[in-house]
């Protein structure tokens, strides 16, 4: 998640979330894959929402895959929105996970009912619920996945990254339905939908779907028209830049879903995330009501960054969550260059300088552990700086830019869909011929440095990124 202050009492929060899982199984109804998995039915009945779990085995603890914290408070979001109806079952936090357990330590009942009230909280690096002014609600599909554990102590020890963790059951088969009428699932109005790892948002309510040749939009009817129009105009243009430089992306006609929390006094905020074929955005605050060059610039930046994930994050994804610097920093540099190509007046250098400043500020500790510290910004900023270094090496070798460095990596990884840290750094070695670049990047990634500024200056010198000293600070030329 990337917070950016744009006013005295305003913040824009950007969240792409962890890369989607590789596999995906879906069904309109009935068969949703292997039977060895939990099943969940999510039902809206007017203002009442329920999640009915049918667990596939006895276990004393069930942990939620997605257990992000609220950005503003760094507290779990579920206790404020969810209430366990089933007697004797407790919802609480254990380590980095929200869990279900029984009060007496017995196995959790096979059937568990939860009542909840959706709320649009900004989450750290995760997908948030969108609540529209007409009562419609867009809900990320991954909120309900759970996996069994032997004890609360084991839950506390579960690593943040579940890659390689011995899961005992498959991801849940989730059914969504609204007693008031059809839901919107992957662009289609259906009575109900059942899916495993759907990797999308499900829309409950009557919010309008508008389709054009290049874009599908679901926009809150009360969203100020000027920002909705700007989104519709800009999104296809930035996608064209990426397609021209990187080849086909995950989708040729993305969906953009935008909610409006109203003209809250003293606020100007925007948040959101990306999923396959889908960008979601949530606006809030009085500062969005009238046209604003600053809000427009942030909206364009957001679309540029999130749309970049249709290539770097979905065509190819990182191997482990600690490698998110590859996709987040890479998407930052993609967005900066795309915006500059569309708008010659865009101040790309100012954005690049923010990346440098933030990496220097945050790389005193290992970058790969930044998410565990709540310092997600380090993954974006240092990843972007590393991309700048790769671009500098590419320019020296061929006269090319960041896209020229990135495209061979994406093309080589299209089949398996994974761009590993070693593959990225091997490409840097090949184009630069200088293994010291890799050495210093890996030091910042794995150990941090007492003097990140000096490390970055050395990387810039050896890759050809122009910089100068200004008042004791490293400034890009």
N, C-alpha and C positions, 0 to 999 in steps of 0.2 A: 504494500500500500504506500502511495506516495502523497504525503500532505504538502500543500503549497499555500502559504498565506497570501490572500489577495486583498484583505482589508483588515481593519483593526480588530474586528470580531468575526472574521470569516476564515474558513479553510476549505480547500478543495482536496478531497481524498480520492486517490486512485488505487484501485485494487484489481489486480489481474488474477490472483489466487494461484494455487498450485496447479501444475500441468494436469490435464485430464488423464485418467487411466487409459491404457492402451486398448483394452477390449471393451466392447459394448454390445449388449443384447437387448432387444426390445420386442414388444408384442402389443398388438392392439387389445388383446384380451387373452385369457387362458395361458398357454405355455409361455413362460418368460425365462426359460433356461433350466439349469440343473435344479433338482428339488432340495439339495443341501444348502439352503440359504434361508434367512428370515424373510417373512413377507410383511408388508406394511400397507394399510389402506388409509389414505388421507382423505378426509371428507369435510367439505364445507356445507353447513346447513344454516343459512342466514348468517348471523353473527357468531355462531358456534363452530369451532374447528376441532376435529379430533384426529389423532393418529392411533390406529389399532394395530398393535404388533402381534404377530404370530411367530414366535421364536422357534427355531428348528432343533434346539437341543437344550439340555439342562446346563446352566452355568451360573455361578454366583455373581458374576459381573458381566455386563454388556457395555462396551465403550463405543462412543460415536466417532466415526472417522473424522468428521469435520467439527472441530471444537475451538473455533477462533474466539478471540477476545474482542470486546467492544473497543473501538479505537480511542474514544475519549476517556474511558475509565480503566481500561485494561482488565475488566472483569468479564466473566463468562456471560453470554447473552441468553442462554436457555433459561436459567432460573427466573428471569424477569418476564419470560413469555410462555413458558411451559409449566404445566401442573400435572403430576402423575395422579390419575384417578384410581388406579388399582391399589387396594389396601396393602400396606407393608412394603411397597416399593419406593425407593428413594432416588431422586435425581440430585447428583452433586458433582463436584470437581475433584479429580484425583490426578495430581501431576499436571500434565498438559492436556487431559482429556475430560470431557463430560461423560459421566457414567450413570448407568442404572444398576442398583443393587438392592438387596432386601435388608430390612432393618435387623433381622435375626441371623444373617449370614447364610440362609438357605438358598438354593437355586432360585433365580428369578422365575416367576410363573411363566409358562409358555405363552400366555395371553396377557398383554399389558396395554392399558388404554391411557393415552395422554390427551389432555385438553390444552389448547394453546390459543394465543391471540397474536397474530402476526404483527410485527412492528419493524419499521425500516431503520434499524441501527447500522451505523457505519462499523464494519468489522475489519480487523487487521488481516490484510492479505487473504480475504475470503469473500464469498458471494453473499450479498445482503438481500433480504426481502424488499420488494418494491410495493409500496401502497399508493394507489392512485386516488385522486380526489373524487372520482365517481364510485368509489367502493371496490373497484377491481384490485386484485392482489396478484403479483407475479412472484412465484416462489421457486428458488433454486432446487433442483431435484435431489442434490446430494445431501440435504439436511438430515435425512432419516436413516442413512446407512449405519449399521452397528456391527460389532464383532465381539465374540465371547472371550472372556479372560478368566483365569483361575482364581484371582483374588484382587482386592483393592491394591495391595502392594505391587502386584504385577502391572496393574493399570498405571500406577505412578512411575513405573520403570519403562513403559512403552516409549520407544524413541519417537521424536516428532515426525521423522520420515519412516513410513511403513514399508518402504522397498526392502525386500528380503525378510521382513518379519513373518513368522510362521502363523498366518491366519488360519483359523480352524473352520471357517465357513465362507461361502461366497457372499458378495455384496447383496443387499436386500432387493427383492422384487417389490417395487412400489406401485400401488394403484392410486390414481388421483380421480376424484369425482366431486361434482358440485350439484347439490340437490336442486339448485335454481335453474340449471340448464347446462349446456355444453361448456367445456373448457378448451383453451387453445393450447395445443401440444404440437411442437415442431411445425408451426404454420397452418395447422388444420384444426377446425372446430370438431371435437369429438365428444360423445357422451361420457366417456371415461378413457383413461389410458393406463397401461401397465408396462413397466420398463425396468430393466436392470442397467445401472450406470447410464442413465439417460443423458447426462451432461447437457442439460438445457434448463430453461425456465418454463414453468407451467403457469398459464394465465387463467385466473378465476375471475369471471365478471364480463362486462360488456365493452371493455375498451376496444376501440376500433383498430382493425388491421388494414393498413393502406399499402398496396403493392404497386411498384413501378418496375420498369425493366431492369433497373440497377439496384433497387433498394426496397426492403420491406420495413415499415415503421409501425410501432405501436406507441403512440404518444398521448400522454395525459391530456384530456380535453381542456384543462385549465392552465397548462404550461404556456407561459408568455410566447406569443406567436413568433416573435423575432428569433428566439433561440431555436425553436423547432425548425423554422425555415433555414437557418444557418446550418443545422445538422444535416438536413436533407440535401443541401447544396454541397457541403464539403466532403461527406463520407465517400461518395463515389470517386471524387477527384483524388483523394489520398490513396484509395485502393488502386487506382490506375497507375500511380507512381510505383507502388510496390510490385504490381503484376508485370510492369514493363521491365523492372530491374531484376526480379527474382523468379519469374515464371509463375505458374498457377499457384494460387493460395488454397486454403481449406474450402473457401466458398467464393462463388462469383457474384452472388447477390445476398449480402448480409442482411440480417434483421437487426434493427436498432430499437430498443425498448426504453422509453423515457418516462419517469414518474416525476411528479411535482408535489413537494410537501408544503407548498404555500409560501406567502411573503412574510416569513418569520422575521420579526424585528431584530435588527442588529446582526443579521446573518447573510452571508453570500456563500453558499456551499454547493459542491458538486461531487458526487462519488459514483462508483460503478465498477464494472468488471467485464470480462469477456469469457465466452464459452464457444464451442464450435458453431460457427455461423451466426453468432449472436453477440452484440454489444449491448450492455444495459447501463443506464445512466439515471441518476437521481439528483434533482435540483431542489434547492431549498433557500429561501431568504429574500428579503426585500430588495437586495442588490441585484437580483436577476430580473426584476419586473420590467425595468426599462433597458433599452439597448445599451450595452457597455462594451467598449473595446477590450477591456481586461477580461471580462467574463467570456467574450467571444474567443479571445486568444487561448484561454484555458480550455474551453470546450473543444477547440480545434486540436490543441495539444493532446487532450484526452483521447479523442477519436484517432489521432495519428498513432499514439502509443498502443491503444487497444486493438486497432485494426492491424497493426504490425504483428500481433500474435496470431493472426490467421496464417502467417508464414512461420514466424519464429515463436513457437509455442504450441502450434497445432499441426502444421505439416511436419515439423520436427519439434520435439520437446526435450527437456533436459532429462538426464538419467535419474538424478536424485534431487530432492528439494534443496539441498545445500548448493546445488549448481544453478540455482535460479538466476544468478548473475548473468548467465549466458543469455537467457531469454529476456529478462527485465532490462538489463543494461543495453543489450542489443536492440531491443524495441525502442528504448529512449533515443539512441543514435539514429535509428531508422526514422523516427518521427521528426527529429530535428532536421534531418536532411530533406525529408519529404516536404515539410512545411516551408523550408527555404526555397525549394524548387517551385512550389505553388505561389508563394508570396515573396518576391525579392526583398521586400522591406522587413521581413521577419528577422529578428535579432538572434540568429543562431549562436553567435559567440557568447551572448549572455547566458543562454541555456547551457552551453558546454561548460562555461565557467562555474555554474552552479554544481554541475556534476563533479568537477575537480575539487571545489571547496568542500563539498559534502563527503567525498571519498577521503580527503585528508583528515577531516574531522572525525570520521567513523572507523578508519582502518587501523586504529591503534590496537584493536582486538580482532580476532580472526573473522574475516568477512563471511566464511561459510557458516559461522555460528550466529550471524546477525539476527536471524529471525527468532532464535531462542531468547535473545536479549531484548526483543521488541524493537530492534533497530533495522527494520526492513529496508529503509532508505539506503543502507550500505550496499545491498545487492544491486540496486538500481544504479547508484552513483559510481561505485567502483567497476561494475560491469560495463557502464558506458565509457569510463576512462580506459579500461582494457580494450574496448572496441575502437576507441580513438587511436590507441597505440597500434592495433592491428591495421587500421586504416592508414596510419603513417607508414608502416612497413610496406603495405600494398602500394602506396603511392610511389615510394622509392623504387620498388621492384618493377612496377608496370605502368605507373601513372594513374592507377585506378583509385577507387574509394572504398568505403565500408561495404557497399552493396557488392562490389567486385570480390571482396574477401569472403562475404557471406554466402553468395550464391553457390559456389562449388560445395560448401559444407551442407547446404540444404539439399542440393541435388544428390549428393552422395548418401544422404540419410533418408531420402524419401521412402525407401522400401521398408526399413525397420522403424522409421519414425522417431529415432532417438539420436540426438546430438550430444555426445559425451564430452566431459571436460577434457579428456586426453585427445579426442579428435579435434577439438577447438584449438588446444595448445599445440598439437602436432602441426596444424595448418599454419599457426603463427611461426613455428620453427622453420617450416618450409619456405614461407614467403620472406622471412627476415634474414634467415641464416645466422641468427644471433640467439643462442640458447639462454643468454643472460636475461632476456625479456621474460621468458617463461619462469626462470628461477625467481625473479623478483615478484612476479604476479603470484606464484604459488606461496611465497613467503607471506604476502598480504592475505591471501585466501586462508591459509592454514594456521598462521601464527600471529598475524598482525605485526605492527612495527612501532617502536618508540618514536620514529620519525617518518611517518608516511609521506610527508612533503618531500623529503629528500629522495625517497624511493620513486615517487612520481616524476620528479625532475629528471632522474636518471633514465626512467622509461621513455620520457619525452625526448631527451637528448639522443638516445640510441635508436629511436624509431622515426625521428624527423618531425615530431610535433613541435611547432614553434611556441616558445614561451619566453617570459621575461620576469625579472624580479621587480616588484613594485611595492615599496614600503614594507619589505620583508615578506611579501606574499607572492605566491606563484600565480602569474596571470598569463592567460593564453594570448598569443599574438594573432 
